[in-house]
Amino acid sequence: MKGTVHYEVKDGVAILTVDNPPVNPLSDGVRAGLVDNIKKAEEDGDIIGVVLTGAGRSFIAGADISEFGKSPDGPGLDEAFKSLEFCSKPVVAAINGSALGGGLETALVCNYRIAGPAAFVGLPEVNLGLLPGAGGTQRLPRLVGPAEALKMMLTGMHVKAKKALDMGIIDEISDDLINDSVSFIKKVSSESKDHPKVRDLNEKVLEARGSDNILLEAKAMAAKSRKGQFAPGQIIKCVEAAINLDDFDEGMKKESDYFIECLVNPQREAMIHIFFGERAASKISDVPRETPIKDIKKAGIIGSGTMGGGIAMCFANAGIPVHIIDQDEDNLKRGVSVIEKNYQFMVDRGRMNQEMKEGVFGLISSSLDYNDVADCDIVIEAVYENLDLKEKIFKTLDEVVKDDAILASNTSGLNVDSIAAVTKRPELVVGTHFFSPANIMRLLEVVRGSKSSDETLATVMAVGKKLKKAAVVSLNAPGFIGNRMLFGYTAQANMLLLEGALPHQVDQALENFGMNMGPFRMLDLVGLDLGWRARKLSGAEAALPSKIGDQLCEQDRFGQKNGKGFYNYSEGSRAPNPAPENEEIYKAVSAENGIERREISDEEIVDRCILALINEGADIIEEGVGQRAADLDVVYINGYGFPIWRGGPMHHANAMGMAEVLKKLNIYHEMTKSDVFKPAGLITKLAEVDGKFGDAPSKEERKEKLSFSESSVAGNL
């Protein structure tokens, strides 16, 4: 059995310590330990009460995900919880650290809850496509009220000890947790034999009975922030049962039924896939775990624009001093002003107080002199995409910055090896592709140059973790992972437009699929003129998929920046409005290129765009540009708005079945004659054996992948 519960006695109080490193999940050994030790405490006449706590930094971090869908060994969670809830002696949950999911639910079956100052609680099951299935949906509304309980469960937010005290989740905060918990037990056991059970606290749910406002607001919140997800609706149904059913156990039965529905729903598997995928992505296959990591005490940023300012905020938010350099004083003042306004916005919204703002903003300094980043441990260049300019900056940095500092480029697609080659420290050069806005978007593509050292890579991945990014390693190849996959996706969207679809139809079909934003809304947001201007400067002719966009630019339709692109925009609004005046342009460009427009189904739109992602992703995996299939899913969910409940494009392909993926690719390859749909070799191989992306490679394949060359990275599967 996994985990145990230690038993000791102090001043007549049994102290039960959950020990299941590293985070104390409720594994079979823990459940058995709870049942056995509560029974032991009850049978000992000298014991007046029980304190339950956790070893290490966690109280109980939740259920053991590895046991989901399996028959439990030993006592189930229900039996363990009943032993705590109906113990004849008072039980205090001494919450020493994180009490998440099943951990908070454990605390809620105890009579009292005392927390250390660094403790935090939450019910984040919604992030895994689940609901709190051990009484959380029934007990938390009774303690804090249905509205606050729904907010916690639908957001999955963590609540720090002080706020938890204000909300009524915990009874006290203590710096001397175990001793104070023992004293608390001695006090309450001498004052009364009746100790409160959360299940009996009906006042707050009765207050909500008869009013639909709480549930309607929760549904609106879920529709906005959890679009397309199954679990939020089930959580709301559970709380509705807590409000309207007189029998607590009837509510528990409803919760159990709705939990099982979540458990068998495909979204649960997809979201747990991403949960583990993000953790796996942080590990580089051929970089030893014991690789030393540089201590990053100060960072430098070159460029004070949108990206530079956002990256600076990431470091400051992590408590790392950061210095911004720009060559233009007006640009620098403007950039720092934007950062200050961003922090003030957070103060105005209640996300931080003025003191916190001053502390974080105070970590950001700026100047026009490169010598001011000489003492930085990492310097990130964040200027626009121009290789000559970036090489010039890196030459200067190489001369100015201390010899052991890491130099990183925030390029979205330029050759990191070319940039590294102009320095005397190519082993300390790496790509760090942040996504805009960098202070909000979680994705960080770490681009591995051919000479990037293990220490450099390990350090940058550690920095990514400290900045709370989902960091994914990519080989230094054109487009890296995300933008390389995106090329075929947007090209197909544009081809569908040429063939007869309209922008709103394409966007709506893909947003109904779950994409956060359709491709034409995205193009309007980014700006249609970027590629158009570059082609005009170089004299290059637009490829077929770009012809409509270029024609719109010729009509001064650049996107949101000037209020008209594929859509029209009202002043001060980002909401897209129809642009029927564009339809003649679409028809004309189609006719000029010999394309007969036709009716196109939503199914074809989704198939062609999503299959383009999947097929290119398969090539990326087979070439070793990405380490593993799940890494590509992490990229697309955290950087490109792919629906988390579908698990990413590669997981979605697995759910479709590789034979079905291959069949559809062949259909669209025959229909369009486009190489985008020429089935990738890996897909053909997997279809033959009914395999999936992410299946473990053979020893021979792994050995072959571990061979090192200038164009491949070790351990890419």
N, C-alpha and C positions, 0 to 999 in steps of 0.2 A: 504494500500500500504506500501511496505517496503522502509524505508529510506526517506530522505527529502533533500532539498537544501535551505540553509539559504540565505537571501538577506539583505545586508547592503550597505550603501553608504559612501565612504570616498573621499573627495576632488573631487567630481564629477565622481567618478569611482564606478560602481556597483561591489561589491565583492560577488561572489557566492561560498558558502562553502558546499560541498557534505558531508552529515552526515548520514552514514549508517553503524554503527559499526558492527564488529570491523575493517573491511578493506575497507569499502566503495565500494561494488560492484554496478554495474549499474542496480539495481533493479527497479521495476515499479515506485516506489515513487521518485527515483532519476531522472529517465527519465522525468517524469511529471514535476518535479521541474525545470529541465533544460529548458524545453520548455516554461513553464510559466514565469520563471524569465528572460529569454532572451527577451521574448515579453515585459515584464514590463520595462526592461532597454531600449529597442528600442523605446518604446512609451514615455519615459521620456526625454524631450528635454534638460534637465540639465545634463544627463549622457553622458560622452564623450567616455566611453569604459568599458570593462568588464574584471575582473580578476576571473578566476575559480581556486579553490583550494580545498583541502580536510581537513576534521576534523581529529584530531588524527595524527597517524604516516603514514597514507596512503593518497596518492592523490586519485586514484581510482585503486583498485586491479584487476579489470576485470569485466567480465559479471557475472551474477548471475546464477551459474550452475544449481540451482534448477529449473530454468525456461526453461531449454533446452527442446525442443520438445513440449512446451505448447504454446497456443495462448497468446500473451502478453496482460496484462491489461494496459489500458491507452496508451500513445504514445509508438511506437516501437523505437528501437535504431536508425534506419535510420532517423526518424523524429527529434529525439533529436539532432543527429549529424548535420542535415541540418540547424537547428536553430542556432547552433554554427558557422558552416562553412560559412553561408550566412548572418550572422549578419551584419548590416550596420555599426556597430561600432567595432573598433579593440578589439580582444579577446586574452588575455594572459593566458596560462595555467601555474599557479604557482605550480610547482610540489614539494610538501612538503615532499614526501616520496616515497613509491613504486607506480610506474605507469606501471602496467603489463597487457598484453593482451588488453582488452577493455579500460583499463586506458591509455595506450600509444596511442591507436587509438583515444581516446577522445582528447588527447593533440595534435595529428596530424591534427585534424580538426580545431584547434585554429590557429590564425594567427602567434602567437609567443609562445615560450616556455622558461620559466625561472625556474631553479631548485635550491633547497637547496643543500648544500654540501653533505648531507647524502642520497639524493634521488638516486633512480636507476630505470631503465626502461627495458622493455623487452617484447617480444611476445612469451610466452612459451606454446601457445596452442597445439603445437605438442606433448607435454607431456600428453595431454588428448585425443590424437587421433583426434585432430581438426586442423584447420588452422585459422589464424586471419581473421574473417569473417565480420569485420566492416570497411574495407578499408585498413587494415594494409598491405596486400600484394601489394596494388596499391600505397599507399602513401609513405611507408618507402623506397622503391627503388628509388623514385623520390628525396628523401631527402639525402640518404647516398650512393646511387648507388645500382644496383641489386646484386652485389657480396656480399657486406657487409650485405645487407638486408637478403639475403638467408642464410648467415652464422648465423645471429641472429635467424631467424625463424626455421631453421633446428636443431639448438642446443638447442633452448629455453633459451639461456643464459641471465643472468641479466647484464646490462651495468651500471656501476656506473656513477655518474654525470660528473666527469672529462672526462672520456672517451667519454661519450655521447656528451659533448661539442666539443671534438676533432673531432668526427665523423660528427657533424652538426645536431644532433638530437635536441639539445637544443641551445638556443641563448646566454644564460648567466647563471652563477652560482651566487647565492646571499646568504649572511648570514642573511639578513633582507628581507625575501622573499616578504611579502605582501607590505611593504612600497616601496621596490624597483620596484615591479610590477606596483604599482600605478604610481610611477614616470615615469616608462617606457611608460605606456599608455599615460600619459600627454605629453611626449616628441614626441612619434610617431604620436599622433593625431594632434599635432600642425604642424608637418612637412609634413603630407600627408593625403589624403583621401583614397588612394589606399593602401591596406594592403595585403601582400602575402598570397596566398592559396597554400598549398602543392600540391593540385591536378593539379595546373598549372605549376609546376616546371618540365619541360620535358627534360632538358638538359642531365641529367645522364642516363635516359632510352634510349634516342636517341643515345647516345654514344655507348651503348651496342648493338644496333640493327645491325643485319647482322653478328654477331659473335656468334658461338655456344659454345665457351670456357666456359663462365660463367655457362651456364646451364649444360654442360657436367661435370664440376667440382662439381657442386651442386649434380648431380645424383650420382657421385662417393662417395661424402661425405655421402649421405643418405644411399647408399648401404652398406657402411662400419659401420656407427654408428647407423643406424635406420633399420637394417635388418628386412625385412618382414612387415614393417609398411606401412600402406596405406596413411596416411596424408602427409608425406614428398613429395611424388610424386605429390599430388594435389597442395601443396605449390609451387613447381617448375613450374607447369602449370600456376598458377596464375601470377607468376613473368614473365613468358614467355609472357603472355597476356599484362602485364604492359609494357614490352619492345616493343612489336610488334603492339599493337593497338593504333591508333591515338586518338580514343575517350576514355577519362577517364571513362565515364559511361559504355561503353562497357566492359572495364576491370572489373568494379565493378559487372557487370552482371555475367561475368565468375567466379569471386570470389564467388558470391552468389551461383551459381550452384555447384561449387566444394565443398563449405562449406556444402551444404545439403548432398552431397554424403558422406562426412566424418561423418556428423551427424547421418545418418542412417546406417553407417557401424558398424558391431559388435565390431570392435576394440575400438570405442569411448566408448561404455558402459564398456568394460573391463578395459580400462585405467582410466576412472573416478572411477570405482570400487576400483582400487588400490590407487588412490588419496585419497579417503575417508577412505580406509582400513588402510593406514599408520597412519592417524590421530586417528582412533578408536583404533588401537593397542596400542597407548601410554597411554590409560586409562585402569586401572585395575578395574574390575567390583566392587569388594567389598572393595576397598581402598578408603575411603572418600576423596572427592576433597580437603577438608580443612586440610588434613594430613600434618604436618610440614615437611619441606625438609631441610636436612642438607646443610650447605654452604661448598662446596668442594673447598678449597683454595689451596690444594696441594695433589698430588697423588704419590703413590709409585708403582713400578713395580718390581716383582721378576722374574728375567730371562731376559737375553739380546739377546736372539735368535730372529728369524724372527718374532714371535708373540709378544714377549716383546717389541722389538724395534718399531714395527708397532703401538702397543697400546700407547707407550710413545709418538709417533708422534701425535696420535689423541688428547691427552691431551695438548701437546704443541701447536698444531694448534688452539686449542680452548682458548689459553691464560692461561692455568693452569700449573703452575710449576710442574715438575715431576722428581722423583729420581729413578734411576734404580739400582738394586742390583744384583750382580752375585757372585758366589763363586770362579770363575776362572778368573784371571786377563786378560789372553789372550782372553777368550771369551768376556769379557766386552769391551776390547779395540776394538775387531773386531765388536761387535754389535753397539757401538757408532759410529765407522767409517762408517758402513753401513747407519746409520741414516744421518750422515753428507753428504754422497754421494747422498742419496735420495733427500735431500734439494738442493744440488748443481745441481742435474739433473733438478730440477724445475726452478732454476735460469737460467740454460743453455737453457731451453725451453721457457723462458719468462713468466713463471707462477708466479714468485716472483722476486723481486730485491734483491741485495746483502744485503741491510740494513734489509729488511724483514727477510731474511734467518738468519742473525746474531741474530735478535731479538727473533725469534722462537726457533732456535737451542740453544740460551742462556738460555731458560727455562728448558733445560734438563741437569740434573747432574747425576753423577754415583759414585758408590763406592762398596767396598766388605763387608761393615759393616751393618748389619741389624739395628743397632741403628740409622742409618741415615734416616730411614723412621719412626722413633718414632713419629714425629709430623705430619704425613700425615693424611688426613681426610678419604682417601680410599686407600687401598693397594690391587693391583691385582696380584695374582700369575699366572705366565705364563710359567711354566716349562712343560716338556713332560708328557704324560699321564701315570702316575704311582701313584696309590693311596697312597702307603706307603710314597713316597717322598712328595706328597702334604700334607699329614697329618703331617709329620715332620715339614714342612715349616709353616703350620698354628699354630702348637704348639709354635713355636718360635715367630711368629708374635703376637700371643695372649699375650705373655709375654712382648714384646718390644713396640708394638704400643699403643698409648693412648687408654683409655678404651672406648671412644665413636666412634672410627674409624670403618668404614665398611671394612670387609675383604672379598674379592671376588676371585673366582677361574675361570680361563679361560678354564675350562675343556670342552671337546666336548662331554662328555658322562658319566663321573664318577659320583658317588653318592654324591651330595652336602651335604646331611644330614650326611653322614659318615665323611666328612671333617669338617662340623660344630661341630660335637660331640666332637672333640678333643679340642675345645676351651671353654672358660668360657662365650662366647658371641654369642651363636648360632643365636640369634635374629638379629645379625649384620652381618651374613654370607649369601652370595648369590652367584649364578653362573653368570658369565658374559662371555658368549661364543662369542668372536669376531671371525670374519672370515678372513682368510688370502688372500691377505695382508691386515692387519687390518687398515692401513692408507688409503686404497682405498675402500675396500668392505663396503657397507652401513649396512649390517645386524648385529644386536646384539641380541642374545637370552639371555634374563634375566631369570635365572633359580631360581624359588621360592622354597626355602627349607621349610620344614614343620614348622620351627620356625622363619623364616624370618619375621621381623616386618613390619607393614605398612609403617613406616617411612623409613626403609631401602629400601623397594621396590620403594616407591615414589621418594626417593633420586636418586637411580640408574637409574630410568626411566628419571628423569630430567637431570642427567649426560649424558645419551644417547642422549637426545635432544640437549644438548649443544655441544656434539661431532659430531652432524649432522648425527646420526645413525637412521636407521629404527629399533627401539627397539620393541621386541615382548616378552611377558611373557610366559614361559613354566613351567608346573609342573615339579618337580624333578622326572622324569621317564626315564628309559633306552633310550638313544638316543635323549632325549628331543623331539623336533618337527622335525627339519630338517633331522638329521641323521637317526632317526627312519623311516621316510618316504623313505629316500634314500636307505635303505637296500633292500627293495623289488624291487626298480627300477634297481639297479645294479645287483641284483641276477637274474632278468629276462633277462637283457642284456647278462649276462654270460650263462644263459640257452639257449638263442637263438643262441649263439656261439656254444654251444655243439650240438644243434639240426640241424645246417647246415648253419647258417648265417656266414658272415665274419665281422671282426671289422669295416672295412670301410663302409660296407653296413649298419650296425646298426647305426654307427655314422652319416652317411649321412642322413638316414631316420629321425633321431631325430633332426638333425640340420635343415633339411628342414621343420620339424614341427615348428622349431623356437628356440630350445634349443641352448644356447650360445656355448656349447661344448658337443660333444657326449661322452657316458660313457667310451669308451676305450681310447679316447684322455685324458679324465679326470683321469683315472686310471694310465696312463703313466705319467701324470704330477705329481700326488701325490706320486707314487712309488709303484710298484707291490710287493716289498719285505717287506713292513711293516707287513702285516698280515702273510706272509710266515715265516718271522723270528720269530714272536711271536708263531706261531704254532710249529715250530721246537724246540723252547726252552721249550715249555710246553708238547711236545709229542702228541699234539692233531691232529686228522686227519682232513684234509680239508673237508668241506661240498662240495656237488656236484658242486655248482656254482663256487667254488674257485679252482677247480682242474686244469683247464687250466692255470690260472694265476700262480699257484704254479709250474706247469710243466715248464712254461716259466722261472721262477726264477731259477729252477734247471739247466737251460741252460744259466745262468748269464744274463738273460734279465729282467732288473729291471725297465725299463721305460726311461724317459728323462735323468735321472741322469747319466746313462752310455751309452746313445745313442741308446738303443734298448729295446723294450718291445713288445707291440702289434704291434707297428710300428717301423721303423728305423728312426734315426734322424742324419742329417748332423751336423758336429761340429759347435757350435755357433748358431744353428737354432732350433726353437721349432716346425717347420713345420713337420707334420707327412708324412713319405714316406712309400709306401707299403712294407710289409715284407712277401713275398710269401713263404719264408723258414719255416714260422710258420704253414703253412696249414697242413703239415704232423703231427705236434703235435696235432692240433685240431682233425684231423681224428682219431688219435691213442687214445686220451683220450675219445672221443665219443664211439669208439668201445669197449674200456676197461670197460665202464660203461653201455654197452648194449643199446646205443642210436643210432638209424639209422638216419643218416643225410639226410636232404631233402631241397627242395627249400622253402624259406620263403619270404613272401611278405613284402614290406615296411609297408603296412597297419597293418599287424600283429605285426611287430616290435614296431610301435608307440603305438598301442592299449595295448600291454602287458606291456610295460614300463610305460606308462602314467596311465593306470588303476591301476597298482600296487601302484602308488603315491596316487591316489584318494581313493582307498579302505582303505589304511592304514590311510590316513587323516581323513576318516569318523570315524574310531575307536578312533583316537586321540581326535576328537571333542566330541564324545559320552562319552568317559572316563573323559573328562574335563582336559586333559593334556594341550590343547590349549584353550584359552578363547572363540574364535569365528572362524568361517570358514575363514573369510577374513584374520585373523592373519596368517593362514597357507599359504595363497596366498602371503602375504607380505614376509614371510620367503623364499618361493621358488623363487620369483622374485629377491629379493635382495641378496640372498646367494647362489643360485644354478643354476642361468642362465636360469630360465624358462622365456619364452617370455612375456614381459609385455603386449603386445597387445592381448594376450589370457587371461589376467587377473588372472593368477595363476591356479594351478590344480583344486581347488574346484570351482572356477568360470567357468573354462572350462567344468567341469562336469555339472554345471547348464545349460550351453549353449547347451551341448549335449542332455540334458533332462534326468531325473533320471531313467525313464523307459528304455532308451537306454543304460545307464550305467549298470543297473542291467542285461539287456539282454546279453550284452557283457561279463560281469563278469561270468555269468552262462556258456556261451559258452567256455570261457578259463578255467574255473574251471573244466568243463567236459573234455576238451582237455588235460590239463596238470596235473590234480589231485592235483594241488598245493593249499595250504591254502591261498597263496597270493591272490587268486581270489575268495575265499569263500566270498560271498557278506556280507559286514558289515551290522549289524542290522539297522543302521541309514539309509543306502541307501535303504534297503528293505522297511522301514517305509515311507520314502519320496516318493519312486516310487508308493506306494499304493495311495497316496493322491495328486500326481502330484506336490510334494513339491520341495524345493530347499535348498541347504546348505545356512545357514544364515537366514532362516525363523525364525521369533520370536517364542520362546518357549511359551508354555502355562504357566499360573501362577503356576499350580501344578508342572510342570517340573522345572520351575525356583526355586520354593521353595525347591524342592528336591536337586537341584544342590547347593543351598546355605548352605546345611548341611556340617559341617566341620568335617574332620577326618584326620588322619595322611597321608592318601593316596589321598586325594582330596582337591581341592582348591575352596574356595567359589566363586560363581558367574562366572562359567566358560562358560556359554552360552552368 
